[in-house]
Amino acid sequence: MPAGSEDHPSPAEPAHRVRTLPGDHFTILFRHADLISANLHDWTTEVQPL
């Protein structure tokens, strides 16, 4: 990320959390939808508003 200055502070570092889930971009919609939706729900409840 670019360095900030007094007039333009650096943006905050985004938090990262990697989750390994089964499937590919086709099977997540059909075979793994319940697991994917549960993980998305968990993620949206963990995210803090800016």
C-alpha positions, -999 to +999 in steps of 0.1 A: +000+000+000+012+035-007+026+055+022+004+082+036+010+118+044-004+142+069-031+153+043-038+118+030-034+091+057-026+055+046-057+033+043-062+008+071-048-027+065-076-050+057-080-080+079-076-113+062-089-148+071-085-176+047-111-204+047-106-235+026-139-248+014-148-277-009-159-272-045-153-249-074-173-219-087-199-244-101-203-268-073-205-242-045-240-233-059-253-268-059-233-294-039-219-272-012-244-244-009-253-251+027-216-251+038-209-220+018-239-201+031-230-210+067-194-196+061-208-165+045-231-160+075-202-164+099-181-140+080-208-113+078-214-115+116-176-111+122-171-081+099-169-048+118-184-017+101-160+010+091 
